[in-house]
Amino acid sequence: MGLKEIKDRIKTVPRIWIYLFAALVSFLILIGMRSAEKSEDAKPEEPAAPLQSESCEEKLERRLSEMISDIKGAGDAKVMVTFYGGEEKVFAENKTESDGRTETETVIVGSKEALLKQSLYPEVRGVTVICPGGDVPGTKEKVVNAVSTVLDIPTSKVYVTKSK
């Protein structure tokens, strides 16, 4: 079928059908573009460091380091936090009583996944901060007070020193 034959066939089709066809094609293209945008938006952004493999302790150290580095005069900070014990997870349970006996079973959701009720974080034992401004008394005090306030621990459990 040549180009001339196609032109002749188009001339015999009423214009309203051509306009409807063009509108339908435009509409389908628009829907395709919108669904592609939605699928791109739905993709989660990949963080610089994978948070799934990061423990609560490592996450706390990273966040404290970022916070301390924002304190004027502190500089790039390294933080180490020590804890009593580790993170404890508490799962939801169903308790049923019958004939004076109490039976407890863990609540399961989905495919054999226990329902997490709460996470209990361990008690902080102490914090060490190493930063370039760790030898400046005013900066040292700001860092100690910031860490003490954020973690709700006494200042005696926070040690700040100058880095190399």
C-alpha angles and dihedrals in degrees: 000000000000131000092255092055091050090052091050092051092049090053091056093052113088112253093238090066091050091051092047091049092050091048091050092050091048091049092051091049090050092050090049091052093048093049090049090052091049093050090050090049091049092058108097116235112250111239121227090248119031106249095198091070094041114099122221088253093054091045091052092049091049093049093047090049091052091048094048092047087059092058110102110256096010098098125189105350133204116202133194121188122191123201142196103242124328142282115303123206121208116202127204115258136195115221121198127183124205130159091354093305124116118212121194126195131174116248110246122200128187115345105355096308117143116231109247111224098182144333117234112207119213123256114263113246097186147324131227120195123191116190139145092251093049093109095053107095096217094047092044090054092049092051093047092048093047094051092043092051097045094049097033092232130133117268089242088072093058121081121187124187140167120265123229 
